[in-house]
Amino acid sequence: MNFLVKRKPQSNLVTWGFDSFLDDFFSDSLVPAGTFPKVDVKEEDKQYVVEAELPGLTEKDIDVKVENNLLTISSKKSEEKEEKKEGYIIKERRASEFCRSFTLPDHTDREKIEAHYKNGLLTLLIPKTKEAEPKAIEIKTR
């Protein structure tokens, strides 16, 4: 019996790029890790709750927009670091960006959506309209 096993040789400059390619190829997702945040969506009686894991960002790095029935969470962040020492200069640049969109049900109150961000977790509270809330039907005897 043959098995395909992911092997990680000791890192060096020659194999690093290929190993990174293999990491992405053999990952559980079709999208490379880190491209999209992990998002949980749950329905409660009176609202929907969307939780997105956004570690390393601040509330200023995150944009949340609603247009028609489309809720969009996005971010674009870039950093640059320069270090000068005797005889050399190190410049490092890093950029990250993502955009996730969700179609909202018709029975949501877009004007009352709340967004909270704490410890790398963005929480959106999307209230349902009154028409969407469960309604008890009284049973009458004849």
Secondary structure as the mmCIF struct_conf table of DSSP 4:
data_model
#
loop_
_struct_conf.conf_type_id
_struct_conf.id
_struct_conf.beg_label_comp_id
_struct_conf.beg_label_asym_id
_struct_conf.beg_label_seq_id
_struct_conf.end_label_comp_id
_struct_conf.end_label_asym_id
_struct_conf.end_label_seq_id
HELX_LH_PP_P HELX_LH_PP_P1 PRO A 9 SER A 11
HELX_RH_AL_P HELX_RH_AL_P1 LEU A 13 PHE A 25
TURN_TY1_P TURN_TY1_P1 PHE A 26 PHE A 26
BEND BEND1 SER A 27 VAL A 31
HELX_LH_PP_P HELX_LH_PP_P2 PRO A 32 PRO A 32
TURN_TY1_P TURN_TY1_P2 ALA A 33 GLY A 34
BEND BEND2 THR A 35 PHE A 36
STRN STRN1 VAL A 39 GLU A 43
BEND BEND3 ASP A 45 LYS A 46
STRN STRN2 GLN A 47 GLU A 53
TURN_TY1_P TURN_TY1_P3 PRO A 55 GLY A 56
HELX_RH_3T_P HELX_RH_3T_P1 GLU A 59 ASP A 61
STRN STRN3 ILE A 62 GLU A 67
TURN_TY1_P TURN_TY1_P4 ASN A 68 ASN A 69
STRN STRN4 LEU A 70 LYS A 85
TURN_TY1_P TURN_TY1_P5 GLU A 86 GLY A 87
STRN STRN5 TYR A 88 THR A 103
HELX_LH_PP_P HELX_LH_PP_P3 LEU A 104 PRO A 105
TURN_TY1_P TURN_TY1_P6 ASP A 106 HIS A 107
STRN STRN6 THR A 108 THR A 108
HELX_RH_3T_P HELX_RH_3T_P2 ARG A 110 LYS A 112
STRN STRN7 GLU A 114 LYS A 118
TURN_TY1_P TURN_TY1_P7 ASN A 119 GLY A 120
STRN STRN8 LEU A 121 PRO A 127
STRN STRN9 LYS A 128 LYS A 128
HELX_LH_PP_P HELX_LH_PP_P4 THR A 129 THR A 129
HELX_RH_3T_P HELX_RH_3T_P3 LYS A 130 ALA A 132
BEND BEND4 GLU A 133 GLU A 133
#
